[in-house]
Amino acid sequence: MGALLESIQSPADLKKLNCTQMAELAEEIRAFLIQTLSKTGGHLGPNLGVVELTLALHTVFDTPKDKFVFDVSHQAYVHKILTGRRERFGTIRQPDGLNGFMLRTESEHDCYGAGHAGTALSAALGMAVARDLAGGKEHVVAVAGDAAFTNGISFEALNNIAEQTKRLIVVLNDNEWSIDRNVGAIARYFHRIVTNERYRNFHESAARLVERFGGKTAMTVVRRAEEAAKSMLWPSILFEEFGLQYFGPIDGHNLPLLVETFEFLKKEDRPVLLHILTEKGRGFQPALDGQKKFHGLGPYDPETGKTTAGQTTYSEVFANTLVQLANEDPRVVAITAAMPNGTGLDLFRPHHPRRYFDVGIAEEHAVIFAAGMATRGYRPVCAIYSTFLQRAFDPIVHDVALQKLPVTFCMDRAGLSGDDGPTHHGLFDIAYLRGVPDMVLMAPKDEDELADMMKTALTVNGPSAIRYPRGAVAGVVRKAAQELIQIGKAEVLSDGSDVAILGLGPMISLARELGMRLEREGFSSAVINPRFVKPLDREMLELYARRVVAFVTFEDHVKMGGFGSAVVEALDEMGIAVPVVRIGWPDNFIEHGKVDALRAKYGITVDEALAQVLPLLGRRKRPTLVAS
Ligand SMILES: Cc1ncc(C[n+]2csc(CCOP(=O)(O)OP(=O)(O)O)c2C)c(N)n1
């Protein structure tokens, strides 16, 4: 680690540095990020892009008194390093280590947690208004990427800012990238501003002036240049129409210019937006060459940026299957909300470019857009992570289900996501979808069944959803073609008479293992792949309820409102009293960490199931039929 970086214990230390030292520090931070994240993995590209921005913010403002709200907050690593977490930075995203996002419980400097996009402006406005009400003086700064402005919430906040406060600083960190290339009219609008030659020239000369003279005079020049440029070229700058004074675009790597600009903006008594241009991945060639890959990744070689080739993932099987299904059926269209890479849809795009839609970070819009297409006879498949689909709950109910429209939700990253932590765990989708009338909700035990379920979903005349996990597939031998699955029919993998074990999705492996362990204890168990959370296979449940001493359910989801709950409710409705041992996540937010370790910690294990079911079997009491 560089000597300057080592001397920074808190933001106060930054304020003692001169310009040259600051520039050196920026490079030391970059080297530190590249080295550290090569071991832990993480959001390298976005953080390399905000080194100067974060240094400037911490030079001009004083956290924790002043408030920084980072959108998504995947780009807050430098902020963490500068606010007393440098020594622990090597633990980022590791078990018991620093979280990869802002976390209020982690530091007094993290005033607002996030992980989902589009929240910064609203949260910052809330803080600014709270300050105004309390008569406070602190500054509130929202930092949001260009892709955050493809999100509706950012615009809902913009619509509100000028009416609610006179003091709020919004920084638009424009690197032209979301995870993939940023999309849509907003992205084009930003691009037009950035690439306009005349506008650029004003800024370059202004920046040179700041470097030469510094201070107020130069800022006045910058402002004049901006105003002149705007009135000449941009009579109706979007943000100005929203009542925010627009400044920029300025070079987001010019540290003295950033410092000067923030010094100036903090005195403004109206809401302002500063547009800065940054380079995602700056200072690390592999990240500049591979923007998508280096947005967020696992460990890599710090010299070459090389990563080890991964195993086949569920996302890839999903994408390849969708290509095939779209080949067979011209009504099939694919929709992503800014996640072509993560969902695998970038594999679909070249095959069916006209039937591929990236709508930006806009999950609500994605679902309503899908509903619209479905009304015109298309079969939209929305590929959205379980955690991000939470955003679209109302459109699922109000637009898709209520109108019985055939939209399929393919929920990647369903279950514990691991290193990313609570903002990204997909632990609630069963609970929020199970109560939606007409929803067909499936979970495949392996990749082959995922393909069958996708084919099946496209025959459903209403909403359907498939949940599947992050990462590597089970590795089964794939059938050549997909087969239709009977809706609401579970698959009995092995029959038995003492316990019925239901393992939802890939949790079937735990069900199988429990079956074997019980057999060793002298009990006979049925191992069942439920396939459907909704409609549940009631016939199967009734059959086993009359035969076994207990059910065991395994799910990678919270227990409350989950699959096991559905089984309990169904048995109750059938009037059958039989114990159900439910293994799933407790009623807490689960921290980040390794999946296996977290499962062990929270009892999502075969041992736990065994410990709970054996005492029930000891009694070997048969279920009582309360009603028939
Ligand atoms: C609601 C939601 N949808 C999707 C994502 C996944 N996601 C994380 S960061 C990101 C792109 C952010 O781009 P931008 O805001 O421009 O910041 P940059 O990484 O370019 O600095 C996306 C799509 C998310 N975090 N939240």
Ligand as a Chemical Component Dictionary entry (heavy atoms), coordinates in Angstrom:
data_LIG
# 
_chem_comp.id                   LIG 
_chem_comp.type                 NON-POLYMER 
_chem_comp.pdbx_formal_charge   1 
_chem_comp.three_letter_code    LIG 
# 
loop_
_chem_comp_atom.comp_id 
_chem_comp_atom.atom_id 
_chem_comp_atom.alt_atom_id 
_chem_comp_atom.type_symbol 
_chem_comp_atom.charge 
_chem_comp_atom.model_Cartn_x 
_chem_comp_atom.model_Cartn_y 
_chem_comp_atom.model_Cartn_z 
_chem_comp_atom.pdbx_ordinal 
LIG C1  C1  C 0 -33.413 -2.078 -9.326  1  
LIG C2  C2  C 0 -32.093 -2.564 -9.823  2  
LIG N1  N1  N 0 -32.022 -3.179 -11.035 3  
LIG C3  C3  C 0 -30.829 -3.625 -11.479 4  
LIG C4  C4  C 0 -29.701 -3.456 -10.755 5  
LIG C5  C5  C 0 -28.376 -4.028 -11.226 6  
LIG N2  N2  N 1 -27.376 -2.973 -11.418 7  
LIG C6  C6  C 0 -26.431 -2.725 -10.508 8  
LIG S1  S1  S 0 -25.419 -1.488 -10.934 9  
LIG C7  C7  C 0 -26.211 -1.295 -12.415 10 
LIG C8  C8  C 0 -25.726 -0.280 -13.395 11 
LIG C9  C9  C 0 -25.470 1.015  -12.758 12 
LIG O1  O1  O 0 -25.008 1.912  -13.711 13 
LIG P1  P1  P 0 -24.727 3.404  -13.284 14 
LIG O2  O2  O 0 -25.787 3.856  -12.332 15 
LIG O3  O3  O 0 -24.548 4.218  -14.500 16 
LIG O4  O4  O 0 -23.385 3.307  -12.445 17 
LIG P2  P2  P 0 -21.942 2.808  -12.917 18 
LIG O5  O5  O 0 -21.825 1.379  -12.487 19 
LIG O6  O6  O 0 -21.840 2.956  -14.394 20 
LIG O7  O7  O 0 -21.023 3.681  -12.178 21 
LIG C10 C10 C 0 -27.268 -2.201 -12.532 22 
LIG C11 C11 C 0 -28.146 -2.313 -13.702 23 
LIG C12 C12 C 0 -29.830 -2.838 -9.495  24 
LIG N3  N3  N 0 -28.795 -2.679 -8.690  25 
LIG N4  N4  N 0 -31.027 -2.395 -9.077  26 
# 
loop_
_chem_comp_bond.comp_id 
_chem_comp_bond.atom_id_1 
_chem_comp_bond.atom_id_2 
_chem_comp_bond.value_order 
_chem_comp_bond.pdbx_ordinal 
LIG C1  C2  SING 1  
LIG C2  N1  SING 2  
LIG C2  N4  DOUB 3  
LIG N1  C3  DOUB 4  
LIG C3  C4  SING 5  
LIG C4  C5  SING 6  
LIG C4  C12 DOUB 7  
LIG C5  N2  SING 8  
LIG N2  C6  DOUB 9  
LIG N2  C10 SING 10 
LIG C6  S1  SING 11 
LIG S1  C7  SING 12 
LIG C7  C8  SING 13 
LIG C7  C10 DOUB 14 
LIG C8  C9  SING 15 
LIG C9  O1  SING 16 
LIG O1  P1  SING 17 
LIG P1  O2  DOUB 18 
LIG P1  O3  SING 19 
LIG P1  O4  SING 20 
LIG O4  P2  SING 21 
LIG P2  O5  DOUB 22 
LIG P2  O6  SING 23 
LIG P2  O7  SING 24 
LIG C10 C11 SING 25 
LIG C12 N3  SING 26 
LIG C12 N4  SING 27 
# 
